[in-house]
Amino acid sequence: MANPYRRLLALLPTTPRQVGEVISVSGLRVRVDLVGGGVRTCQGDAQVGGMVYVEGDQIIGEAPSLPVVVVEV
């Protein structure tokens, strides 16, 4: 029987999925301003001002444009 903890880790993604707003597009290169802070250059298809899901350096798809609340503890 496999270790339950290792089985759980196998279910989790290795790269986090982040949300950001597209700030510029140049061909397939897209610069995304991430909600948590930072800017990432990704590959994919998006429109300036749109919200997207980013995983690694790839745009996964469109994200809903919802209000963002950042709470510091």
PDB file of N, CA, C and O in Angstrom:
ATOM      1  N   MET A   1       0.842  -1.181   0.000  1.00  0.00           N
ATOM      2  CA  MET A   1       0.000   0.000   0.000  1.00  0.00           C
ATOM      3  C   MET A   1       0.890   1.248   0.000  1.00  0.00           C
ATOM      4  O   MET A   1       1.874   1.318   0.736  1.00  0.00           O
ATOM      5  N   ALA A   2       0.534   2.221  -0.828  1.00  0.00           N
ATOM      6  CA  ALA A   2       1.327   3.441  -0.965  1.00  0.00           C
ATOM      7  C   ALA A   2       1.123   4.351   0.248  1.00  0.00           C
ATOM      8  O   ALA A   2       0.105   4.281   0.936  1.00  0.00           O
ATOM      9  N   ASN A   3       2.098   5.187   0.482  1.00  0.00           N
ATOM     10  CA  ASN A   3       2.045   6.158   1.558  1.00  0.00           C
ATOM     11  C   ASN A   3       0.918   7.167   1.255  1.00  0.00           C
ATOM     12  O   ASN A   3       0.940   7.779   0.187  1.00  0.00           O
ATOM     13  N   PRO A   4      -0.057   7.362   2.149  1.00  0.00           N
ATOM     14  CA  PRO A   4      -1.170   8.288   1.887  1.00  0.00           C
ATOM     15  C   PRO A   4      -0.705   9.733   1.649  1.00  0.00           C
ATOM     16  O   PRO A   4      -1.296  10.450   0.842  1.00  0.00           O
ATOM     17  N   TYR A   5       0.340  10.151   2.344  1.00  0.00           N
ATOM     18  CA  TYR A   5       0.850  11.513   2.160  1.00  0.00           C
ATOM     19  C   TYR A   5       1.400  11.694   0.747  1.00  0.00           C
ATOM     20  O   TYR A   5       1.151  12.726   0.125  1.00  0.00           O
ATOM     21  N   ARG A   6       2.126  10.736   0.239  1.00  0.00           N
ATOM     22  CA  ARG A   6       2.678  10.811  -1.126  1.00  0.00           C
ATOM     23  C   ARG A   6       1.545  10.792  -2.159  1.00  0.00           C
ATOM     24  O   ARG A   6       1.635  11.459  -3.190  1.00  0.00           O
ATOM     25  N   ARG A   7       0.487  10.034  -1.886  1.00  0.00           N
ATOM     26  CA  ARG A   7      -0.651  10.016  -2.795  1.00  0.00           C
ATOM     27  C   ARG A   7      -1.331  11.382  -2.828  1.00  0.00           C
ATOM     28  O   ARG A   7      -1.760  11.834  -3.889  1.00  0.00           O
ATOM     29  N   LEU A   8      -1.432  12.042  -1.673  1.00  0.00           N
ATOM     30  CA  LEU A   8      -2.001  13.380  -1.611  1.00  0.00           C
ATOM     31  C   LEU A   8      -1.141  14.370  -2.387  1.00  0.00           C
ATOM     32  O   LEU A   8      -1.668  15.179  -3.151  1.00  0.00           O
ATOM     33  N   LEU A   9       0.168  14.317  -2.202  1.00  0.00           N
ATOM     34  CA  LEU A   9       1.065  15.217  -2.925  1.00  0.00           C
ATOM     35  C   LEU A   9       0.963  15.031  -4.434  1.00  0.00           C
ATOM     36  O   LEU A   9       1.108  15.995  -5.185  1.00  0.00           O
ATOM     37  N   ALA A  10       0.716  13.805  -4.887  1.00  0.00           N
ATOM     38  CA  ALA A  10       0.592  13.537  -6.318  1.00  0.00           C
ATOM     39  C   ALA A  10      -0.655  14.208  -6.905  1.00  0.00           C
ATOM     40  O   ALA A  10      -0.705  14.467  -8.107  1.00  0.00           O
ATOM     41  N   LEU A  11      -1.654  14.490  -6.073  1.00  0.00           N
ATOM     42  CA  LEU A  11      -2.870  15.141  -6.544  1.00  0.00           C
ATOM     43  C   LEU A  11      -2.722  16.647  -6.694  1.00  0.00           C
ATOM     44  O   LEU A  11      -3.442  17.269  -7.475  1.00  0.00           O
ATOM     45  N   LEU A  12      -1.800  17.229  -5.956  1.00  0.00           N
ATOM     46  CA  LEU A  12      -1.622  18.679  -5.961  1.00  0.00           C
ATOM     47  C   LEU A  12      -0.823  19.126  -7.176  1.00  0.00           C
ATOM     48  O   LEU A  12       0.083  18.416  -7.613  1.00  0.00           O
ATOM     49  N   PRO A  13      -1.148  20.305  -7.733  1.00  0.00           N
ATOM     50  CA  PRO A  13      -0.376  20.814  -8.876  1.00  0.00           C
ATOM     51  C   PRO A  13       1.025  21.224  -8.438  1.00  0.00           C
ATOM     52  O   PRO A  13       1.228  21.658  -7.304  1.00  0.00           O
ATOM     53  N   THR A  14       1.993  21.083  -9.348  1.00  0.00           N
ATOM     54  CA  THR A  14       3.373  21.441  -9.019  1.00  0.00           C
ATOM     55  C   THR A  14       3.625  22.933  -9.193  1.00  0.00           C
ATOM     56  O   THR A  14       4.489  23.491  -8.517  1.00  0.00           O
ATOM     57  N   THR A  15       2.889  23.590 -10.085  1.00  0.00           N
ATOM     58  CA  THR A  15       3.023  25.037 -10.263  1.00  0.00           C
ATOM     59  C   THR A  15       1.707  25.699  -9.875  1.00  0.00           C
ATOM     60  O   THR A  15       0.641  25.206 -10.242  1.00  0.00           O
ATOM     61  N   PRO A  16       1.763  26.800  -9.145  1.00  0.00           N
ATOM     62  CA  PRO A  16       0.522  27.451  -8.721  1.00  0.00           C
ATOM     63  C   PRO A  16      -0.180  28.152  -9.881  1.00  0.00           C
ATOM     64  O   PRO A  16       0.467  28.611 -10.823  1.00  0.00           O
ATOM     65  N   ARG A  17      -1.491  28.229  -9.807  1.00  0.00           N
ATOM     66  CA  ARG A  17      -2.278  28.967 -10.797  1.00  0.00           C
ATOM     67  C   ARG A  17      -2.541  30.342 -10.215  1.00  0.00           C
ATOM     68  O   ARG A  17      -3.088  30.471  -9.120  1.00  0.00           O
ATOM     69  N   GLN A  18      -2.145  31.375 -10.961  1.00  0.00           N
ATOM     70  CA  GLN A  18      -2.291  32.744 -10.493  1.00  0.00           C
ATOM     71  C   GLN A  18      -3.221  33.513 -11.412  1.00  0.00           C
ATOM     72  O   GLN A  18      -3.474  33.104 -12.545  1.00  0.00           O
ATOM     73  N   VAL A  19      -3.725  34.625 -10.914  1.00  0.00           N
ATOM     74  CA  VAL A  19      -4.625  35.486 -11.678  1.00  0.00           C
ATOM     75  C   VAL A  19      -3.943  36.827 -11.874  1.00  0.00           C
ATOM     76  O   VAL A  19      -3.279  37.329 -10.967  1.00  0.00           O
ATOM     77  N   GLY A  20      -4.104  37.410 -13.058  1.00  0.00           N
ATOM     78  CA  GLY A  20      -3.515  38.709 -13.311  1.00  0.00           C
ATOM     79  C   GLY A  20      -4.208  39.442 -14.437  1.00  0.00           C
ATOM     80  O   GLY A  20      -5.016  38.871 -15.170  1.00  0.00           O
ATOM     81  N   GLU A  21      -3.880  40.713 -14.563  1.00  0.00           N
ATOM     82  CA  GLU A  21      -4.442  41.560 -15.611  1.00  0.00           C
ATOM     83  C   GLU A  21      -3.406  41.751 -16.713  1.00  0.00           C
ATOM     84  O   GLU A  21      -2.239  42.023 -16.435  1.00  0.00           O
ATOM     85  N   VAL A  22      -3.830  41.609 -17.946  1.00  0.00           N
ATOM     86  CA  VAL A  22      -2.942  41.755 -19.099  1.00  0.00           C
ATOM     87  C   VAL A  22      -2.622  43.235 -19.279  1.00  0.00           C
ATOM     88  O   VAL A  22      -3.529  44.059 -19.400  1.00  0.00           O
ATOM     89  N   ILE A  23      -1.316  43.576 -19.297  1.00  0.00           N
ATOM     90  CA  ILE A  23      -0.923  44.977 -19.452  1.00  0.00           C
ATOM     91  C   ILE A  23      -0.351  45.270 -20.831  1.00  0.00           C
ATOM     92  O   ILE A  23      -0.347  46.425 -21.257  1.00  0.00           O
ATOM     93  N   SER A  24       0.141  44.237 -21.551  1.00  0.00           N
ATOM     94  CA  SER A  24       0.602  44.452 -22.927  1.00  0.00           C
ATOM     95  C   SER A  24       0.646  43.128 -23.673  1.00  0.00           C
ATOM     96  O   SER A  24       0.816  42.060 -23.085  1.00  0.00           O
ATOM     97  N   VAL A  25       0.484  43.235 -25.005  1.00  0.00           N
ATOM     98  CA  VAL A  25       0.514  42.056 -25.871  1.00  0.00           C
ATOM     99  C   VAL A  25       1.426  42.361 -27.050  1.00  0.00           C
ATOM    100  O   VAL A  25       1.303  43.406 -27.689  1.00  0.00           O
ATOM    101  N   SER A  26       2.344  41.436 -27.331  1.00  0.00           N
ATOM    102  CA  SER A  26       3.231  41.556 -28.479  1.00  0.00           C
ATOM    103  C   SER A  26       3.325  40.180 -29.138  1.00  0.00           C
ATOM    104  O   SER A  26       4.147  39.351 -28.746  1.00  0.00           O
ATOM    105  N   GLY A  27       2.478  39.943 -30.140  1.00  0.00           N
ATOM    106  CA  GLY A  27       2.425  38.619 -30.759  1.00  0.00           C
ATOM    107  C   GLY A  27       1.824  37.627 -29.779  1.00  0.00           C
ATOM    108  O   GLY A  27       0.703  37.810 -29.306  1.00  0.00           O
ATOM    109  N   LEU A  28       2.581  36.570 -29.475  1.00  0.00           N
ATOM    110  CA  LEU A  28       2.125  35.601 -28.472  1.00  0.00           C
ATOM    111  C   LEU A  28       2.696  35.895 -27.093  1.00  0.00           C
ATOM    112  O   LEU A  28       2.357  35.208 -26.129  1.00  0.00           O
ATOM    113  N   ARG A  29       3.559  36.907 -26.979  1.00  0.00           N
ATOM    114  CA  ARG A  29       4.122  37.309 -25.685  1.00  0.00           C
ATOM    115  C   ARG A  29       3.150  38.258 -24.996  1.00  0.00           C
ATOM    116  O   ARG A  29       2.724  39.262 -25.568  1.00  0.00           O
ATOM    117  N   VAL A  30       2.815  37.925 -23.772  1.00  0.00           N
ATOM    118  CA  VAL A  30       1.850  38.715 -23.006  1.00  0.00           C
ATOM    119  C   VAL A  30       2.456  39.047 -21.653  1.00  0.00           C
ATOM    120  O   VAL A  30       2.968  38.167 -20.960  1.00  0.00           O
ATOM    121  N   ARG A  31       2.397  40.334 -21.274  1.00  0.00           N
ATOM    122  CA  ARG A  31       2.861  40.740 -19.935  1.00  0.00           C
ATOM    123  C   ARG A  31       1.643  40.840 -19.029  1.00  0.00           C
ATOM    124  O   ARG A  31       0.655  41.499 -19.349  1.00  0.00           O
ATOM    125  N   VAL A  32       1.745  40.161 -17.882  1.00  0.00           N
ATOM    126  CA  VAL A  32       0.617  40.070 -16.955  1.00  0.00           C
ATOM    127  C   VAL A  32       1.026  40.646 -15.607  1.00  0.00           C
ATOM    128  O   VAL A  32       2.057  40.274 -15.048  1.00  0.00           O
ATOM    129  N   ASP A  33       0.207  41.557 -15.093  1.00  0.00           N
ATOM    130  CA  ASP A  33       0.391  42.128 -13.755  1.00  0.00           C
ATOM    131  C   ASP A  33      -0.377  41.231 -12.792  1.00  0.00           C
ATOM    132  O   ASP A  33      -1.608  41.237 -12.784  1.00  0.00           O
ATOM    133  N   LEU A  34       0.347  40.458 -11.978  1.00  0.00           N
ATOM    134  CA  LEU A  34      -0.276  39.475 -11.094  1.00  0.00           C
ATOM    135  C   LEU A  34      -0.974  40.144  -9.921  1.00  0.00           C
ATOM    136  O   LEU A  34      -0.513  41.169  -9.418  1.00  0.00           O
ATOM    137  N   VAL A  35      -2.083  39.564  -9.488  1.00  0.00           N
ATOM    138  CA  VAL A  35      -2.881  40.123  -8.390  1.00  0.00           C
ATOM    139  C   VAL A  35      -2.066  40.179  -7.100  1.00  0.00           C
ATOM    140  O   VAL A  35      -2.160  41.163  -6.366  1.00  0.00           O
ATOM    141  N   GLY A  36      -1.279  39.165  -6.808  1.00  0.00           N
ATOM    142  CA  GLY A  36      -0.490  39.123  -5.589  1.00  0.00           C
ATOM    143  C   GLY A  36       0.754  39.986  -5.638  1.00  0.00           C
ATOM    144  O   GLY A  36       1.468  40.088  -4.641  1.00  0.00           O
ATOM    145  N   GLY A  37       1.028  40.604  -6.762  1.00  0.00           N
ATOM    146  CA  GLY A  37       2.213  41.439  -6.930  1.00  0.00           C
ATOM    147  C   GLY A  37       3.168  40.832  -7.933  1.00  0.00           C
ATOM    148  O   GLY A  37       3.296  39.610  -8.005  1.00  0.00           O
ATOM    149  N   GLY A  38       3.825  41.646  -8.689  1.00  0.00           N
ATOM    150  CA  GLY A  38       4.782  41.185  -9.678  1.00  0.00           C
ATOM    151  C   GLY A  38       4.224  41.203 -11.085  1.00  0.00           C
ATOM    152  O   GLY A  38       3.015  41.288 -11.300  1.00  0.00           O
ATOM    153  N   VAL A  39       5.141  41.120 -12.040  1.00  0.00           N
ATOM    154  CA  VAL A  39       4.791  41.096 -13.454  1.00  0.00           C
ATOM    155  C   VAL A  39       5.439  39.873 -14.063  1.00  0.00           C
ATOM    156  O   VAL A  39       6.596  39.571 -13.768  1.00  0.00           O
ATOM    157  N   ARG A  40       4.711  39.165 -14.908  1.00  0.00           N
ATOM    158  CA  ARG A  40       5.221  37.949 -15.533  1.00  0.00           C
ATOM    159  C   ARG A  40       4.987  38.030 -17.039  1.00  0.00           C
ATOM    160  O   ARG A  40       3.927  38.465 -17.488  1.00  0.00           O
ATOM    161  N   THR A  41       5.986  37.607 -17.814  1.00  0.00           N
ATOM    162  CA  THR A  41       5.845  37.502 -19.260  1.00  0.00           C
ATOM    163  C   THR A  41       5.447  36.075 -19.586  1.00  0.00           C
ATOM    164  O   THR A  41       6.132  35.125 -19.209  1.00  0.00           O
ATOM    165  N   CYS A  42       4.327  35.933 -20.295  1.00  0.00           N
ATOM    166  CA  CYS A  42       3.760  34.619 -20.579  1.00  0.00           C
ATOM    167  C   CYS A  42       3.533  34.453 -22.076  1.00  0.00           C
ATOM    168  O   CYS A  42       3.661  35.398 -22.855  1.00  0.00           O
ATOM    169  N   GLN A  43       3.196  33.238 -22.451  1.00  0.00           N
ATOM    170  CA  GLN A  43       2.814  32.946 -23.825  1.00  0.00           C
ATOM    171  C   GLN A  43       1.350  32.590 -23.844  1.00  0.00           C
ATOM    172  O   GLN A  43       0.852  31.897 -22.957  1.00  0.00           O
ATOM    173  N   GLY A  44       0.662  33.070 -24.864  1.00  0.00           N
ATOM    174  CA  GLY A  44      -0.746  32.745 -24.992  1.00  0.00           C
ATOM    175  C   GLY A  44      -1.487  33.821 -25.736  1.00  0.00           C
ATOM    176  O   GLY A  44      -0.883  34.731 -26.304  1.00  0.00           O
ATOM    177  N   ASP A  45      -2.793  33.715 -25.733  1.00  0.00           N
ATOM    178  CA  ASP A  45      -3.664  34.632 -26.446  1.00  0.00           C
ATOM    179  C   ASP A  45      -4.521  35.374 -25.438  1.00  0.00           C
ATOM    180  O   ASP A  45      -5.265  34.754 -24.678  1.00  0.00           O
ATOM    181  N   ALA A  46      -4.422  36.708 -25.423  1.00  0.00           N
ATOM    182  CA  ALA A  46      -5.191  37.509 -24.477  1.00  0.00           C
ATOM    183  C   ALA A  46      -5.328  38.917 -25.017  1.00  0.00           C
ATOM    184  O   ALA A  46      -4.641  39.302 -25.963  1.00  0.00           O
ATOM    185  N   GLN A  47      -6.227  39.687 -24.406  1.00  0.00           N
ATOM    186  CA  GLN A  47      -6.444  41.073 -24.786  1.00  0.00           C
ATOM    187  C   GLN A  47      -6.010  41.983 -23.645  1.00  0.00           C
ATOM    188  O   GLN A  47      -6.142  41.630 -22.473  1.00  0.00           O
ATOM    189  N   VAL A  48      -5.494  43.153 -23.996  1.00  0.00           N
ATOM    190  CA  VAL A  48      -5.053  44.118 -22.987  1.00  0.00           C
ATOM    191  C   VAL A  48      -6.242  44.511 -22.120  1.00  0.00           C
ATOM    192  O   VAL A  48      -7.320  44.818 -22.630  1.00  0.00           O
ATOM    193  N   GLY A  49      -6.037  44.500 -20.809  1.00  0.00           N
ATOM    194  CA  GLY A  49      -7.078  44.845 -19.846  1.00  0.00           C
ATOM    195  C   GLY A  49      -7.879  43.663 -19.361  1.00  0.00           C
ATOM    196  O   GLY A  49      -8.657  43.792 -18.416  1.00  0.00           O
ATOM    197  N   GLY A  50      -7.707  42.510 -19.986  1.00  0.00           N
ATOM    198  CA  GLY A  50      -8.451  41.318 -19.573  1.00  0.00           C
ATOM    199  C   GLY A  50      -7.773  40.607 -18.413  1.00  0.00           C
ATOM    200  O   GLY A  50      -6.568  40.741 -18.201  1.00  0.00           O
ATOM    201  N   MET A  51      -8.557  39.858 -17.676  1.00  0.00           N
ATOM    202  CA  MET A  51      -8.029  39.063 -16.571  1.00  0.00           C
ATOM    203  C   MET A  51      -7.802  37.636 -17.077  1.00  0.00           C
ATOM    204  O   MET A  51      -8.640  37.089 -17.794  1.00  0.00           O
ATOM    205  N   VAL A  52      -6.667  37.036 -16.701  1.00  0.00           N
ATOM    206  CA  VAL A  52      -6.319  35.693 -17.172  1.00  0.00           C
ATOM    207  C   VAL A  52      -5.778  34.845 -16.029  1.00  0.00           C
ATOM    208  O   VAL A  52      -5.288  35.359 -15.024  1.00  0.00           O
ATOM    209  N   TYR A  53      -5.883  33.516 -16.213  1.00  0.00           N
ATOM    210  CA  TYR A  53      -5.235  32.561 -15.328  1.00  0.00           C
ATOM    211  C   TYR A  53      -3.868  32.240 -15.912  1.00  0.00           C
ATOM    212  O   TYR A  53      -3.746  31.993 -17.111  1.00  0.00           O
ATOM    213  N   VAL A  54      -2.836  32.241 -15.069  1.00  0.00           N
ATOM    214  CA  VAL A  54      -1.466  31.962 -15.497  1.00  0.00           C
ATOM    215  C   VAL A  54      -0.937  30.785 -14.694  1.00  0.00           C
ATOM    216  O   VAL A  54      -1.065  30.744 -13.471  1.00  0.00           O
ATOM    217  N   GLU A  55      -0.348  29.837 -15.392  1.00  0.00           N
ATOM    218  CA  GLU A  55       0.282  28.686 -14.743  1.00  0.00           C
ATOM    219  C   GLU A  55       1.670  28.533 -15.362  1.00  0.00           C
ATOM    220  O   GLU A  55       1.796  28.219 -16.546  1.00  0.00           O
ATOM    221  N   GLY A  56       2.705  28.755 -14.559  1.00  0.00           N
ATOM    222  CA  GLY A  56       4.059  28.753 -15.112  1.00  0.00           C
ATOM    223  C   GLY A  56       4.216  29.955 -16.021  1.00  0.00           C
ATOM    224  O   GLY A  56       3.997  31.086 -15.587  1.00  0.00           O
ATOM    225  N   ASP A  57       4.591  29.735 -17.272  1.00  0.00           N
ATOM    226  CA  ASP A  57       4.710  30.808 -18.256  1.00  0.00           C
ATOM    227  C   ASP A  57       3.641  30.694 -19.334  1.00  0.00           C
ATOM    228  O   ASP A  57       3.816  31.229 -20.428  1.00  0.00           O
ATOM    229  N   GLN A  58       2.544  30.012 -19.050  1.00  0.00           N
ATOM    230  CA  GLN A  58       1.460  29.816 -20.012  1.00  0.00           C
ATOM    231  C   GLN A  58       0.176  30.455 -19.497  1.00  0.00           C
ATOM    232  O   GLN A  58      -0.121  30.407 -18.304  1.00  0.00           O
ATOM    233  N   ILE A  59      -0.574  31.048 -20.408  1.00  0.00           N
ATOM    234  CA  ILE A  59      -1.904  31.542 -20.071  1.00  0.00           C
ATOM    235  C   ILE A  59      -2.861  30.374 -20.239  1.00  0.00           C
ATOM    236  O   ILE A  59      -2.963  29.793 -21.320  1.00  0.00           O
ATOM    237  N   ILE A  60      -3.559  30.034 -19.166  1.00  0.00           N
ATOM    238  CA  ILE A  60      -4.473  28.893 -19.162  1.00  0.00           C
ATOM    239  C   ILE A  60      -5.830  29.279 -19.737  1.00  0.00           C
ATOM    240  O   ILE A  60      -6.436  28.496 -20.467  1.00  0.00           O
ATOM    241  N   GLY A  61      -6.312  30.475 -19.418  1.00  0.00           N
ATOM    242  CA  GLY A  61      -7.614  30.907 -19.913  1.00  0.00           C
ATOM    243  C   GLY A  61      -8.023  32.222 -19.280  1.00  0.00           C
ATOM    244  O   GLY A  61      -7.273  32.822 -18.510  1.00  0.00           O
ATOM    245  N   GLU A  62      -9.231  32.660 -19.621  1.00  0.00           N
ATOM    246  CA  GLU A  62      -9.756  33.906 -19.077  1.00  0.00           C
ATOM    247  C   GLU A  62     -10.227  33.712 -17.644  1.00  0.00           C
ATOM    248  O   GLU A  62     -10.756  32.662 -17.279  1.00  0.00           O
ATOM    249  N   ALA A  63     -10.024  34.746 -16.846  1.00  0.00           N
ATOM    250  CA  ALA A  63     -10.497  34.743 -15.461  1.00  0.00           C
ATOM    251  C   ALA A  63     -11.602  35.789 -15.348  1.00  0.00           C
ATOM    252  O   ALA A  63     -11.595  36.769 -16.093  1.00  0.00           O
ATOM    253  N   PRO A  64     -12.533  35.605 -14.447  1.00  0.00           N
ATOM    254  CA  PRO A  64     -13.592  36.609 -14.281  1.00  0.00           C
ATOM    255  C   PRO A  64     -13.018  37.894 -13.697  1.00  0.00           C
ATOM    256  O   PRO A  64     -12.064  37.861 -12.919  1.00  0.00           O
ATOM    257  N   SER A  65     -13.601  39.018 -14.075  1.00  0.00           N
ATOM    258  CA  SER A  65     -13.173  40.323 -13.557  1.00  0.00           C
ATOM    259  C   SER A  65     -13.951  40.613 -12.275  1.00  0.00           C
ATOM    260  O   SER A  65     -14.995  41.265 -12.300  1.00  0.00           O
ATOM    261  N   LEU A  66     -13.432  40.126 -11.172  1.00  0.00           N
ATOM    262  CA  LEU A  66     -14.068  40.312  -9.873  1.00  0.00           C
ATOM    263  C   LEU A  66     -13.250  41.290  -9.041  1.00  0.00           C
ATOM    264  O   LEU A  66     -12.054  41.453  -9.284  1.00  0.00           O
ATOM    265  N   PRO A  67     -13.867  41.937  -8.073  1.00  0.00           N
ATOM    266  CA  PRO A  67     -13.096  42.838  -7.204  1.00  0.00           C
ATOM    267  C   PRO A  67     -12.098  42.023  -6.376  1.00  0.00           C
ATOM    268  O   PRO A  67     -12.381  40.901  -5.956  1.00  0.00           O
ATOM    269  N   VAL A  68     -10.932  42.618  -6.155  1.00  0.00           N
ATOM    270  CA  VAL A  68      -9.877  41.946  -5.398  1.00  0.00           C
ATOM    271  C   VAL A  68      -9.687  42.669  -4.083  1.00  0.00           C
ATOM    272  O   VAL A  68      -9.558  43.893  -4.051  1.00  0.00           O
ATOM    273  N   VAL A  69      -9.670  41.910  -2.994  1.00  0.00           N
ATOM    274  CA  VAL A  69      -9.447  42.478  -1.674  1.00  0.00           C
ATOM    275  C   VAL A  69      -8.189  41.812  -1.105  1.00  0.00           C
ATOM    276  O   VAL A  69      -8.122  40.587  -0.999  1.00  0.00           O
ATOM    277  N   VAL A  70      -7.199  42.626  -0.742  1.00  0.00           N
ATOM    278  CA  VAL A  70      -5.965  42.120  -0.172  1.00  0.00           C
ATOM    279  C   VAL A  70      -5.953  42.467   1.310  1.00  0.00           C
ATOM    280  O   VAL A  70      -6.057  43.638   1.675  1.00  0.00           O
ATOM    281  N   VAL A  71      -5.827  41.464   2.160  1.00  0.00           N
ATOM    282  CA  VAL A  71      -5.831  41.663   3.596  1.00  0.00           C
ATOM    283  C   VAL A  71      -4.455  41.261   4.128  1.00  0.00           C
ATOM    284  O   VAL A  71      -4.023  40.124   3.940  1.00  0.00           O
ATOM    285  N   GLU A  72      -3.772  42.190   4.789  1.00  0.00           N
ATOM    286  CA  GLU A  72      -2.485  41.889   5.388  1.00  0.00           C
ATOM    287  C   GLU A  72      -2.682  41.559   6.851  1.00  0.00           C
ATOM    288  O   GLU A  72      -3.424  42.236   7.562  1.00  0.00           O
ATOM    289  N   VAL A  73      -2.009  40.510   7.292  1.00  0.00           N
ATOM    290  CA  VAL A  73      -2.133  40.091   8.682  1.00  0.00           C
ATOM    291  C   VAL A  73      -0.876  40.439   9.434  1.00  0.00           C
ATOM    292  O   VAL A  73      -0.778  40.168  10.631  1.00  0.00           O
TER     293      VAL A  73
END
